């Protein structure tokens, strides 16, 4: 038999991208003629296929690979006729995947509870446009999947039932020839529905110890808030009320001290609705005094059946005018005595108001 020189092996593309093809060429030659027969192409110990030597001692095989990495290729010639068997040296074929970059955005961030936002994942590569399916996650919880379109974009409309920060990611599994990729984290801020509120007082200014009604009104773009409201005079709680079906809570209050009282109301939030505190309002609380007018007598002796008169003034305290009407009456007179004020009422809005007690008299019993 004739010794066959070592078989040569070549690859048309090396390295090449996973999923693409390359053509392997085996050449078997001898100075004593052209070997005939078949050769076997190997990837390590795995048979890739066989080829028949042509008249030039050349055989080819077109192959692709399902896994990336280094593939040690050889070709084996079993011998034929008077030509001995021979094997090629190892040809290291490098099979590569394409790098993939995955981006993620949210159309609404922050977003209200139960409101929609659109998640958009965009896959790009150094060559071509990745294909396959994107998985969207909230932490480790799968929100859903969507296929990449021809532009490498996948979208998913989602909503969240719980407020707080949701760490969102998108995941792309390796899809030949593109590598697997995971997006960076997008922290989705999911918030309760914003609440607006106002506070009013039905009587302002108000006389000391007289009542006024505080009214808290809450509203939201997503419905009518429910729950309780606490009313404050500075840091002191005056009381609480429950929001009705119109989002209104009321509280009747009186004040024991005159002056300016800074009032607010706080809604603690409930369910989907955020807490809120109203802007402060200044409640003016006034007092008044009743005193003898300058020059008026302060005592008188009255003959049986006669009368006398005392001049007094009603003066606002804490303001220039009375916050409400002041009704005047006489009590504590001796038995048989009678009397009345003129006028009997100091009008609301009046300043210092002269009044007199007239017809104070005594009669025999």
Secondary structure as UniProt FT lines:
FT   STRAND          8..11
FT   STRAND          16..17
FT   TURN            18..19
FT   STRAND          22..27
FT   TURN            31..32
FT   STRAND          38..43
FT   TURN            44..45
FT   STRAND          46..52
FT   TURN            55..56
FT   STRAND          58..63
FT   STRAND          69..77
FT   TURN            81..82
FT   STRAND          86..87
FT   STRAND          91..96
FT   STRAND          100..106
FT   STRAND          111..112
FT   TURN            113..114
FT   STRAND          117..125
FT   STRAND          133..138
FT   TURN            139..140
FT   STRAND          141..147
FT   TURN            150..151
FT   STRAND          153..158
FT   STRAND          164..172
FT   TURN            176..177
FT   STRAND          181..182
FT   STRAND          186..191
FT   STRAND          195..201
FT   STRAND          206..207
FT   TURN            208..209
FT   STRAND          212..220
FT   TURN            221..222
FT   STRAND          228..233
FT   TURN            234..235
FT   STRAND          236..242
FT   TURN            245..246
FT   STRAND          248..253
FT   STRAND          259..267
FT   TURN            271..272
FT   STRAND          276..277
FT   STRAND          281..292
FT   TURN            294..295
FT   TURN            304..305
FT   STRAND          307..317
FT   STRAND          326..327
FT   TURN            335..336
FT   STRAND          338..342
FT   STRAND          345..346
FT   TURN            348..349
FT   STRAND          353..361
//
